């Protein structure tokens, strides 16, 4: 074993049952998977927090029985709301690092050590677990939708990352006060990434394994993509002067994605017509919104 590998092994060992690391798991109707995730996460820290976001099954019971500290929302509010609760509670514990991992079982808790290592070396402030850095068997439709969302998020965050939609992340404690989750929906991962990137934090990616067995998502892929696009544009309107341009960029991508997906459903002779028509509509909408935005800005200056 090389000295570097040995040092990495020692760091991973030092993480075991470390109170300096808090692991946060948002969950909604995940009674089948949550117990296993909690137990495997506790190898790296005794402080595993689960936010049961209004589940109608035994998610809270399974998580608590496995040793997690459980916070329960009375109704389903969304992943963003669950993460907001978790990060607020984690900050109270004053950890050196916080790890977030989805509760659906797609991620391997054993990769927590991989994400934590750059924080311990002080070479990164945030580490994202990329699902596309290994030879993972990711369904085509997931890669397809993720590529568009990653393209848009990278544009807004001014980053060049492979997987901006991964919820498997590690944050240094100094990053937490700079995260303000305003959106309750599925766009929270993009929103947080845009915030921390614009504030200059060092962001790295590490390849992690992922398993898609059965249905690990509450929403179908197209619905998920549209929800994220809406969340990104809504979040940008709340915190950026470039609100409308962000909105019509997201709208344009959404329309093109819809056109491409419809290509699988329409006869070949109509694909070009449908795509061209929707693209033209997106461009016209963008131009109209752009002129309205400029007009409103000119009126405010005139006052």
N, C-alpha and C positions, 0 to 999 in steps of 0.2 A: 504494500500500500504506500503510495507516495505521501510526502508530508502534506501536500495540499489536500489530498483525499482524506488523510487521517484527520486533518484539521476540520474538514467539512463534517466528518463523522462525529468528531467531538462536539462540534457546535450543535449538530442534530440531537446528540445525546443530552446536551445541556438544556435543550428546549423541553425535554420530557418533564411533564408535570411542573412547568414553569409558570409561576403566578404573574410573570411579566408579559405574558402573551394572553390575549383574550380572543377567543374564537366565536364568531357571530354567525348564526344560521337563521335566515328567514325561511319560514315554512308555511305552506297552505295545503291542507289535506295530504300530508306526507306520512301518515301513521305507519306505512309499510317500510319506508326507508329511513325515517328519522332516527330511530333507536340505534341502528348500525352506524350511522354517520356520527352521532354523538359519542359513542363508545370509542370509535377509531380516532376521533378528534382529541379525546381526553388523553391520548398518549402524549400529546404535545403541550397540553395545558389543562389544569383542573378547572379553569374558568371557561366553560362553554355556555354561551347564551343562545337561547332559541326564542324567536318571536313567532308565536302561533298567530298568524294573521287571519283570525276568524274562522278557523277550520271547523268543519262539521263532523269530523271523525275524531279518532283518539290521538291526534298528533301531540297535544300537550301532555297527555298521560304517558305516552311512549317516551317522549323526550325527558320528562322528569324522572321516570323510572330508570333511565339510562344515565342519569347523573347531571343533566343540564339544569341551568337556572332558566325558568320559563317565564316569558312575558306574553300575555295573551290579549289580542285585540278582540273586542266583543263582536265586531263585524269585519268582513274582508275589505281592507282598504287599499291593498296593492303592495307590490314589492318595495316601492319607494318608501311607503309609510313604515313597513317592517324594518327596513334598514335604518331609517331615521331613529326609531325606538332603540334599536340595537346599538348604534353608534353613540347615542346619548348615554345609554346605560354603561357601555364599555368605557367611555371617557371618565365616568365617575370613579372607576377602579384604578385610574392612573397607570395604565400599562405602558410598556415600551413599544409594543406593536399590537395591532389588531388584524385579525384575519377574517375575511368574509368568505363563506362557502355556501352554495345553494343547497337547499334541503331536499332536492329531488333525487339525489343519488348518482348524478352523472359524473361528479368529480370524485377523485380518490383522495381522502384525507391524508394519506401517506405523503402526498406531494406538498403538504404544508411546510415541511423542512426546506424544500426547494425554494419556496417563495420567501421564507424568512431569511435565508442565508444572505442575500444582498443587503438587507436591513442591518443585520449584525455586523457586516463588513463596512457599513456606512458608505456603500457605493450607490445606494438608491433610497428614495423616500417612499416610493410606491412600486410594488411588483405585481404584475398582472399575469395570471396563469393562462397561457395561450393554448387553445385546443387544437391549433393548426401547426404547431411546431413539431409534433410527432406524427407517426403514421397511424393516427387515430381513424377509426371507421366512422367518419361524420357523414350523415346522409347528404346527398347532393342539394336538396332543397334548403337545408340549413346553411351549407356553405354559400349557396347562391344568395340567400337573403342577408346573411351576415356580411358578405362582401360589400353590399350597397350601404348598409348601416355603418360599417367600418370606414368606408370611403368618406361618407358625410361627416362622421365624428372626427376623423383625422383632419379633415378640412377645417372644421370649427375649432379643434383643439390645437391645430398646428403641430400634429404629431405624425409619426410614421409607424404605426403599430399593426400587428397582424390580427389581433382579436380584441377590439374595443368593447365587445359585448359580453366578455367573460365576467361572471360575478365572483370568480375565485381570485381573490386579491389579498395582498398584505400591505398595510399602511403603517408607517412610523407614527408614533404618537403626536409628533409636531404637525402632522398633516390634518389631524382630526378637527381642530378649531377652524380650519379653512374650508371645511365641507359643509355646505348648506343645502340640504335636500328639500327642494320646494315641490317636487313632483311626486305624486304617490304611485305613479304607474311604472311600466316596464322600461321607460327611458332613463331610469335613475343611473344605470351604469354609464351611459354616455354623458349624462349631465354632470356627474361627479368627475369623470375624466376630463371634461372640458374645463371645469373649475380649477382643478389642481394643476393642469397643464398650463393654463393661462397665468397661474401664480408662480410658475417657475420651478415647481418641484421636479426632482429627478425621477423619471418613470422608466422602468425596465420591464421586459417580458421574460418569462421562463416557460419552457414547454412543459405541459402537464398532460396526463392521460385523461381520457374521457370515455364514458360508456353510455350509449343510447340503447337501452333495452326497454322495449315497450314504449309507452307514452310518458315522457318525462317533462312535458310542457303542458301548462294549463290551456294555452291558446294554440290554434292552428298557426302554421308558419306565416301566412299572409296577414292574418289578423295581428299577430305579434309584431310583424314588421311595421304595419300601419300605426299601431299603438306607440311603438318606439319613435317613429317619425313625428307623430303628433307631440309626444312628450318632449322631444328635442327642440322642436320649434316653439312650443309653449314655454319651456324653460329658458330659451334664449330670449324670448320676448320679455321675460321677467328680469333678466340680468344683463341685457346688452342693448346698446344704442342701435345696433344693426338688426333690429327686430324683424322688420318686414322682409329684408333680403334673406334672412335665415328661413322665414316662413315659406317664401316662394322657392327657395332651393329645396327644402324638404318636400314641398308639394310636387315639384318637378320630378324628383327622384321617385316619389310615391306613384305618380302617374305612369312613369316609364316602367317601373316594376310591375304595375298592374297590367300594362300592355304586354310585357314579356311573359308574364304568367298566363295571360289569356291566349298567348300563342300556342300553348299546349292544348287549348280547348277549341280554338277556331280552325276552320279549314285553311290550308296554306294560302289560298288566294286572298283571304281576308286579313291575314296577319299584318302585311305591310300597310294596308289601309287603316286598320285599327291602331297600329303603333304610330303611324304618321299623324293621324287625327288627334290622338291623345297627346302626342308630343307638341303639336301645334297649339292645342288648347292650353297646355302648361306654359308654353312660351308667352302666349297672349296674356294669360293671367299674371305671369311674372311681370310683364311690361306694365300692365295696368296698376298692379300693386306698387311697382317701383315709382311710377309717376305720382300716385297718391301719396306715397311716403315722402317724396321730395316736396310735393306741394304743402303737405302738413308741416314739414320742417321749415319751409320758407315762410309760412304764415306765422309760426311760433317766433321766428327771428324778427319778423316785421313788427310784432307786438313789443 
